[in-house]
Amino acid sequence: MFNPKIIETCCYRGALDLIDHKFGSRFSMFPVYLRGIAASRGEPFIIPELTEAGNDARIRNINDIVEAGTELELSPEGLPLDRPEDVIGGHIITRVASYSGGNNAYLMFIPTALRNLARKADEKLSSKELSRLALTVLVYDSRKVFPLGGVKIAIPQEIETRREALLRAYVLTNLYCK
């Protein structure tokens, strides 16, 4: 199913160039918030022991992520299943990097997160699962989320507002361009 919010691009630098072009124009939406994630191009799969706590991570289909407005697994009430306490005032806490073009203080965390995901996936996944892996940069509208300072924002629990807050998902064909 075609989704205009999902954009395939060559690499992380290519994603930043597209973000600069789309959101940094004279009708600027900057700042936006970026999040580096692993998604699936097909059926969901598990990356064993991916999380910082050593838990397995379920990698969701990119279309499902865009439809939900987040890669987080949510309960029917909109609470994150792995961290139900990470909710504040009807919003779900997530970690991001603020971006308004150029060199932002926290921007280094996005390529680091993507590199770590790629390395872990390479160690833990079969070649079939690796072929479905889609390293992805999510872009959130700063006007539709609640900034919590540092690398944290709160995205809306309400699904329609959460979908609107997720502006684009840039799927990388490579981490770095050759």
Contacts in CASP RR format, 6 or more apart in sequence:
PFRMAT RR
TARGET T0000
AUTHOR 0000-0000-0000
METHOD contacts of the structure
MODEL  1
MFNPKIIETCCYRGALDLIDHKFGSRFSMFPVYLRGIAASRGEPFIIPEL
TEAGNDARIRNINDIVEAGTELELSPEGLPLDRPEDVIGGHIITRVASYS
GGNNAYLMFIPTALRNLARKADEKLSSKELSRLALTVLVYDSRKVFPLGG
VKIAIPQEIETRREALLRAYVLTNLYCK
1 63 0 8 1.000
3 63 0 8 1.000
3 66 0 8 1.000
3 67 0 8 1.000
5 66 0 8 1.000
5 166 0 8 1.000
5 167 0 8 1.000
5 168 0 8 1.000
5 169 0 8 1.000
6 62 0 8 1.000
6 63 0 8 1.000
6 66 0 8 1.000
6 168 0 8 1.000
6 169 0 8 1.000
6 171 0 8 1.000
7 18 0 8 1.000
7 168 0 8 1.000
7 169 0 8 1.000
7 170 0 8 1.000
7 171 0 8 1.000
8 170 0 8 1.000
8 171 0 8 1.000
8 173 0 8 1.000
9 15 0 8 1.000
9 18 0 8 1.000
9 170 0 8 1.000
9 171 0 8 1.000
9 172 0 8 1.000
9 173 0 8 1.000
10 172 0 8 1.000
10 173 0 8 1.000
10 174 0 8 1.000
10 177 0 8 1.000
11 172 0 8 1.000
11 173 0 8 1.000
11 174 0 8 1.000
11 175 0 8 1.000
11 176 0 8 1.000
11 177 0 8 1.000
12 110 0 8 1.000
12 111 0 8 1.000
12 114 0 8 1.000
12 137 0 8 1.000
12 172 0 8 1.000
12 175 0 8 1.000
12 176 0 8 1.000
13 176 0 8 1.000
13 177 0 8 1.000
14 170 0 8 1.000
14 177 0 8 1.000
15 137 0 8 1.000
15 170 0 8 1.000
15 172 0 8 1.000
16 99 0 8 1.000
16 101 0 8 1.000
18 170 0 8 1.000
19 32 0 8 1.000
19 34 0 8 1.000
19 99 0 8 1.000
19 101 0 8 1.000
19 137 0 8 1.000
19 139 0 8 1.000
19 168 0 8 1.000
19 170 0 8 1.000
20 101 0 8 1.000
22 168 0 8 1.000
23 29 0 8 1.000
23 30 0 8 1.000
23 32 0 8 1.000
23 139 0 8 1.000
23 167 0 8 1.000
24 30 0 8 1.000
24 100 0 8 1.000
24 101 0 8 1.000
29 141 0 8 1.000
29 142 0 8 1.000
29 143 0 8 1.000
29 167 0 8 1.000
30 99 0 8 1.000
30 100 0 8 1.000
30 101 0 8 1.000
30 142 0 8 1.000
31 98 0 8 1.000
31 99 0 8 1.000
31 100 0 8 1.000
31 104 0 8 1.000
31 142 0 8 1.000
32 98 0 8 1.000
32 99 0 8 1.000
32 100 0 8 1.000
32 139 0 8 1.000
32 140 0 8 1.000
32 141 0 8 1.000
32 142 0 8 1.000
32 167 0 8 1.000
33 96 0 8 1.000
33 97 0 8 1.000
33 98 0 8 1.000
33 99 0 8 1.000
33 139 0 8 1.000
33 140 0 8 1.000
33 142 0 8 1.000
33 145 0 8 1.000
33 153 0 8 1.000
34 96 0 8 1.000
34 97 0 8 1.000
34 98 0 8 1.000
34 99 0 8 1.000
34 107 0 8 1.000
34 110 0 8 1.000
34 137 0 8 1.000
34 138 0 8 1.000
34 139 0 8 1.000
34 140 0 8 1.000
35 71 0 8 1.000
35 94 0 8 1.000
35 95 0 8 1.000
35 96 0 8 1.000
35 97 0 8 1.000
35 110 0 8 1.000
35 137 0 8 1.000
35 138 0 8 1.000
35 140 0 8 1.000
36 110 0 8 1.000
36 113 0 8 1.000
36 114 0 8 1.000
36 117 0 8 1.000
36 135 0 8 1.000
36 136 0 8 1.000
36 137 0 8 1.000
36 138 0 8 1.000
37 65 0 8 1.000
37 71 0 8 1.000
37 113 0 8 1.000
37 117 0 8 1.000
37 135 0 8 1.000
37 136 0 8 1.000
37 137 0 8 1.000
37 138 0 8 1.000
38 47 0 8 1.000
38 50 0 8 1.000
38 57 0 8 1.000
38 59 0 8 1.000
38 117 0 8 1.000
38 121 0 8 1.000
38 133 0 8 1.000
38 134 0 8 1.000
38 135 0 8 1.000
38 136 0 8 1.000
39 59 0 8 1.000
39 60 0 8 1.000
39 61 0 8 1.000
39 62 0 8 1.000
39 65 0 8 1.000
39 71 0 8 1.000
39 133 0 8 1.000
39 134 0 8 1.000
39 135 0 8 1.000
39 136 0 8 1.000
39 169 0 8 1.000
39 171 0 8 1.000
40 59 0 8 1.000
40 60 0 8 1.000
40 61 0 8 1.000
40 62 0 8 1.000
40 132 0 8 1.000
40 133 0 8 1.000
40 134 0 8 1.000
41 61 0 8 1.000
41 62 0 8 1.000
41 131 0 8 1.000
41 132 0 8 1.000
41 133 0 8 1.000
41 134 0 8 1.000
41 171 0 8 1.000
42 61 0 8 1.000
42 132 0 8 1.000
43 61 0 8 1.000
43 132 0 8 1.000
44 58 0 8 1.000
44 59 0 8 1.000
44 60 0 8 1.000
44 61 0 8 1.000
44 64 0 8 1.000
45 58 0 8 1.000
45 59 0 8 1.000
45 125 0 8 1.000
45 129 0 8 1.000
45 132 0 8 1.000
46 56 0 8 1.000
46 57 0 8 1.000
46 58 0 8 1.000
46 59 0 8 1.000
47 56 0 8 1.000
47 57 0 8 1.000
47 59 0 8 1.000
47 120 0 8 1.000
47 121 0 8 1.000
47 124 0 8 1.000
47 125 0 8 1.000
48 56 0 8 1.000
48 124 0 8 1.000
49 55 0 8 1.000
49 56 0 8 1.000
49 124 0 8 1.000
50 56 0 8 1.000
50 57 0 8 1.000
50 117 0 8 1.000
50 120 0 8 1.000
50 124 0 8 1.000
51 57 0 8 1.000
51 82 0 8 1.000
55 82 0 8 1.000
58 73 0 8 1.000
59 133 0 8 1.000
60 71 0 8 1.000
60 73 0 8 1.000
62 134 0 8 1.000
62 136 0 8 1.000
62 169 0 8 1.000
62 171 0 8 1.000
65 71 0 8 1.000
65 136 0 8 1.000
65 138 0 8 1.000
65 169 0 8 1.000
66 163 0 8 1.000
66 166 0 8 1.000
66 169 0 8 1.000
67 163 0 8 1.000
68 74 0 8 1.000
68 159 0 8 1.000
68 162 0 8 1.000
68 163 0 8 1.000
69 155 0 8 1.000
69 159 0 8 1.000
69 162 0 8 1.000
69 163 0 8 1.000
69 165 0 8 1.000
69 166 0 8 1.000
70 92 0 8 1.000
70 94 0 8 1.000
70 138 0 8 1.000
70 155 0 8 1.000
70 162 0 8 1.000
70 166 0 8 1.000
71 138 0 8 1.000
72 80 0 8 1.000
72 81 0 8 1.000
72 82 0 8 1.000
72 92 0 8 1.000
72 94 0 8 1.000
73 80 0 8 1.000
73 81 0 8 1.000
73 82 0 8 1.000
74 80 0 8 1.000
74 81 0 8 1.000
74 92 0 8 1.000
75 81 0 8 1.000
75 84 0 8 1.000
78 92 0 8 1.000
78 157 0 8 1.000
78 159 0 8 1.000
79 87 0 8 1.000
79 92 0 8 1.000
79 157 0 8 1.000
80 86 0 8 1.000
80 87 0 8 1.000
80 92 0 8 1.000
83 93 0 8 1.000
86 92 0 8 1.000
86 93 0 8 1.000
86 94 0 8 1.000
87 93 0 8 1.000
87 157 0 8 1.000
88 146 0 8 1.000
88 148 0 8 1.000
88 154 0 8 1.000
89 154 0 8 1.000
90 154 0 8 1.000
90 156 0 8 1.000
90 157 0 8 1.000
90 158 0 8 1.000
91 145 0 8 1.000
91 146 0 8 1.000
91 154 0 8 1.000
91 155 0 8 1.000
91 156 0 8 1.000
91 157 0 8 1.000
92 154 0 8 1.000
92 155 0 8 1.000
92 156 0 8 1.000
92 157 0 8 1.000
92 162 0 8 1.000
93 148 0 8 1.000
93 152 0 8 1.000
93 153 0 8 1.000
93 154 0 8 1.000
94 152 0 8 1.000
94 153 0 8 1.000
94 154 0 8 1.000
94 155 0 8 1.000
95 109 0 8 1.000
95 151 0 8 1.000
95 152 0 8 1.000
96 106 0 8 1.000
96 140 0 8 1.000
96 151 0 8 1.000
96 152 0 8 1.000
96 153 0 8 1.000
97 104 0 8 1.000
97 106 0 8 1.000
97 107 0 8 1.000
97 108 0 8 1.000
97 109 0 8 1.000
97 110 0 8 1.000
97 151 0 8 1.000
98 104 0 8 1.000
98 105 0 8 1.000
98 106 0 8 1.000
98 142 0 8 1.000
98 147 0 8 1.000
98 150 0 8 1.000
99 107 0 8 1.000
106 150 0 8 1.000
106 151 0 8 1.000
109 151 0 8 1.000
110 137 0 8 1.000
111 175 0 8 1.000
114 135 0 8 1.000
114 137 0 8 1.000
114 172 0 8 1.000
114 175 0 8 1.000
115 175 0 8 1.000
117 135 0 8 1.000
118 133 0 8 1.000
118 135 0 8 1.000
118 175 0 8 1.000
121 129 0 8 1.000
121 130 0 8 1.000
121 133 0 8 1.000
122 130 0 8 1.000
125 133 0 8 1.000
134 171 0 8 1.000
134 172 0 8 1.000
135 171 0 8 1.000
135 172 0 8 1.000
135 175 0 8 1.000
136 169 0 8 1.000
136 170 0 8 1.000
136 171 0 8 1.000
136 172 0 8 1.000
137 169 0 8 1.000
137 170 0 8 1.000
137 172 0 8 1.000
138 166 0 8 1.000
138 168 0 8 1.000
138 169 0 8 1.000
139 166 0 8 1.000
139 167 0 8 1.000
139 168 0 8 1.000
139 169 0 8 1.000
139 170 0 8 1.000
140 153 0 8 1.000
140 155 0 8 1.000
140 165 0 8 1.000
140 166 0 8 1.000
140 167 0 8 1.000
141 164 0 8 1.000
141 165 0 8 1.000
141 166 0 8 1.000
141 167 0 8 1.000
144 156 0 8 1.000
144 161 0 8 1.000
144 164 0 8 1.000
144 165 0 8 1.000
145 153 0 8 1.000
145 154 0 8 1.000
145 155 0 8 1.000
145 156 0 8 1.000
145 165 0 8 1.000
146 153 0 8 1.000
146 154 0 8 1.000
147 153 0 8 1.000
148 154 0 8 1.000
155 162 0 8 1.000
155 165 0 8 1.000
155 166 0 8 1.000
156 162 0 8 1.000
156 165 0 8 1.000
END
